[in-house]
Amino acid sequence: MVEYNPFDWQTAHNPYPVYRRLRDEAPVYHNEELGFWALSRYDDVIAAHLNHKDFSSAHGVTIAGMEKDAPFIIVKDPPEHTAHRKIVARLFTPRRISQLEPFIRRTAAGLLDQLKGRERFDVVEDFSFRLPLDVISELIGIPESARDQVHRLSDRIADLDENGQLADDGINATLELAELLAGLVRERRASPGDDVITMLMTTPVEQEDGSERMLTDDELAGRFLELSFAGHETVAKLIPNGVVALTWFPDARRELAAHPALLPNAVEEMLRWDPPSHYQGRWTTRDVQVGDAVIPAGQRVILVTGSAVHDERKYPDPDAFDIHRDIDRHVSFGFGRHLCLGASLARLETRVAFEELLRRFPDFTIDESGVERRVNPNVRGLSRLPIVVG
Ligand code: HEM
């Protein structure tokens, strides 16, 4: 019988064989010991995303669900979620995102130019971990003077212990980052400006009874903390996952280096082939029938994104990395009400990152001896990826 433990090192290293067995043998899988159910087929994952009434986010979105009381929109259900999401969505208009492109390019180019002349560098440490954090700081309007501090805190937050849990120092760093963001909010409250923090401060949120109110300082700081978490580690992992794909499939790398216009579709395939976010947690609010099985009320259910995007019922030859694949939709950014708010920003960052990377380093190999992966069942990716550039 198939056994799926997302915390197991072997599974974290390569979950795809076990995902295939789940889809074939146990599409509604129950792990009694760890206390969760798992949906692994594309159609079931989409259906659950679209059914927020039965599959709630309000009990947290991880297996442990420890974040359930955090001031994050990701752990809210409609109608509260709808009202709060509308406000944060104001940061992600197509115009705002496209205006960020020159900044993203400058930052990516600056990081990569520093590596010129080196025989090897670490894709994560020297590039992918740095870029998204600066982009989020720019998006939120964190002043230049505070960005070094944000980097130092994020480095500490990224340090997980051997069980993939945030170490004590990481928890302290999270609190310090939350305080730094709260400080910025307080500053703007005292002297409003023409910036994102002020904009969100002055946008009313609609309540269930139709009345309106402003966000509190704590809520605002919470929104920014959520964006820092949601938009940092994910992009920081997608870039190295893409570098691995282009190393294993060198024809694709050569084609992209020669024809960067193919990159937008290649980014979709990177998101599908090895997505950074491998599952989305939910909680059943009543007994729910999925196929022949009934999941009782009050159960943790994980929608296994990493499996859905390799479902052969949806994608032919799913393990192949094909930059010409016709992808009408994938679930790597989730689906439905909680669809990733930063999806277009993440796509832009990744496209620009690879344009600048391949322009300077069209040819590279991975130094396997230095590759490191941390067991983190939620955000999958490498923490060290040294490459040798030719
Ligand atoms: C490759 C990069 C990224 C991936 C793979 C990713 C993935 C996801 C997924 C799967 C969800 C849905 C969660 C759920 O259904 O429970 C989500 C939600 C979210 N993401 Fe992203 N994300 C990425 C980048 C970003 C960026 C750059 C930002 C912002 C700067 C961001 C902000 C958010 C927010 C605010 C939500 C919550 C939306 C809601 O609950 O309504 N993400 N993301």
Residues whose N, C-alpha, C, O or C-beta is under 5 A from the ligand:
A	BS01	HEM	V61 I73 I74 R85 L227 A230 G231 T234 V235 L238 P276 S277 Q280 V331 S332 F333 G334 R337 H338 L339 C340 L341 G342 A343 L345 A346
